[in-house]
Amino acid sequence: MDAGPRLCRLEKMEGREVACPEEGCAFWEPGSKVVEGRCVLHNVDFAHEPGLAKWLLDFRNALEHDAKK
């Protein structure tokens, strides 16, 4: 059974349902033959830091923008 695309946790914390860009994201941790790739933020609890998700999205955008230069 296919559950559909994985959703970005940061975007979800901002109220949006956006597919996770996986390898296209600065926070993506590549997998191996043994471990599946995943977001480095997969265990972060955003509940006590409501502005953290937005800050991390802005930071990710800046990293990705700089990488394209």
Secondary structure, 3 states (H helix, E strand, C coil): CCCCCCECHHHHHCCCCCECCHHHCCCEECCCCCCCCEECCCCCCCCCCCCHHHHHHHHHHHHHHHHCC
